Amino acid sequence: MSCNHVHPTREAVYDATVAEMPPLALRTIYQPLNDLTDMGEIQARDLGTGWARFDPNVYDHHDLVCEVCGWVAVVYLDASGIDLSRRQLVGFEMDGVDIVFRGRCARCR
């Protein structure tokens, strides 16, 4: 899964697995994905597509998401360009930034 750039859903991981192996119960896929997420080996991402997506890239990044076909691309941004006023941040302890750019990919446009 480390070279998978589509951020697959649990169901997509299941479908790919059963294509290579005998039929499995969905739980056989769900539990390892949850365990890998808990261990920090993959990220569970909510990209607004209706399903949790799993990403092997655990480094800070953001995503481009096609709202038509679900295509996903990774984007790296310099967070120093994000301008939040001190008033907006009063009393807020930031743990991270997660930005999802939504639109249409070149194929769907």
C-alpha positions in Angstrom: 0.0 0.0 0.0 3.0 2.3 0.4 3.0 3.2 -3.4 -0.8 3.8 -3.5 -1.6 7.5 -4.2 -5.4 7.2 -4.3 -6.0 7.0 -0.6 -8.2 3.9 -0.9 -11.3 3.2 1.1 -11.6 0.1 3.3 -13.8 -1.4 0.7 -11.2 -0.8 -2.1 -8.5 -2.4 0.1 -10.8 -5.4 0.6 -11.6 -5.7 -3.1 -7.9 -5.6 -4.0 -7.1 -8.2 -1.3 -9.8 -10.7 -2.3 -8.7 -10.4 -5.9 -5.3 -11.9 -4.8 -6.5 -14.2 -2.0 -9.4 -16.4 -1.1 -12.5 -14.6 0.1 -12.1 -13.0 3.5 -14.5 -11.4 5.9 -14.5 -7.6 5.8 -13.4 -7.5 9.4 -10.2 -9.2 8.3 -9.3 -6.0 6.4 -10.9 -3.4 8.8 -9.1 -4.4 11.9 -5.6 -4.3 10.4 -6.4 -0.9 8.9 -7.5 0.4 12.3 -4.4 -1.1 13.9 -2.1 0.4 11.4 -3.8 3.8 11.9 -3.5 3.5 15.7 0.2 2.7 15.3 0.8 5.7 13.1 1.8 3.6 10.1 -1.0 5.0 7.9 -3.4 7.9 8.2 -7.2 7.7 8.1 -8.3 10.8 6.2 -11.7 12.3 5.8 -11.6 13.9 2.4 -15.3 14.7 2.3 -16.0 11.8 -0.1 -18.3 10.0 2.3 -15.8 7.3 3.2 -12.7 7.2 5.3 -9.7 7.0 3.0 -6.4 5.4 4.1 -3.1 7.1 3.2 0.3 5.5 3.6 1.9 9.0 3.6 2.2 9.8 7.3 4.1 13.1 6.7 2.4 16.5 6.9 0.7 17.1 3.6 -2.6 18.3 2.1 -4.7 16.8 -0.7 -6.3 17.8 -4.0 -9.6 15.9 -4.4 -11.7 15.6 -7.6 -15.3 15.8 -6.6 -16.3 13.9 -9.7 -14.1 10.8 -9.8 -12.5 10.8 -6.4 -8.9 11.2 -7.8 -6.5 12.4 -5.0 -3.1 14.1 -5.3 -0.8 15.0 -2.5 0.2 18.7 -2.0 3.0 20.0 0.2 2.5 23.6 1.4 4.7 25.9 3.5 2.5 26.6 6.5 4.3 29.9 7.1 2.1 31.3 4.3 -1.1 30.7 6.3 -2.1 34.0 8.0 -4.2 33.6 11.1 -4.6 36.6 13.3 -3.7 36.3 17.0 -7.3 37.1 17.9 -8.4 34.0 16.0 -5.9 31.8 17.9 -6.5 33.1 21.5 -6.9 30.0 23.7 -6.4 27.6 20.8 -3.6 25.1 20.8 -3.0 23.9 17.2 -2.0 20.3 16.7 -1.9 20.3 13.0 -3.3 21.7 9.7 -5.3 19.6 7.3 -6.3 21.3 4.0 -8.3 19.6 1.3 -8.6 21.4 -2.1 -11.7 20.3 -3.9 -12.5 20.7 -7.6 -12.4 18.7 -10.8 -9.3 17.0 -12.2 -8.2 17.5 -15.8 -9.9 14.3 -16.9 -13.3 15.3 -15.4 -13.1 19.0 -16.4 
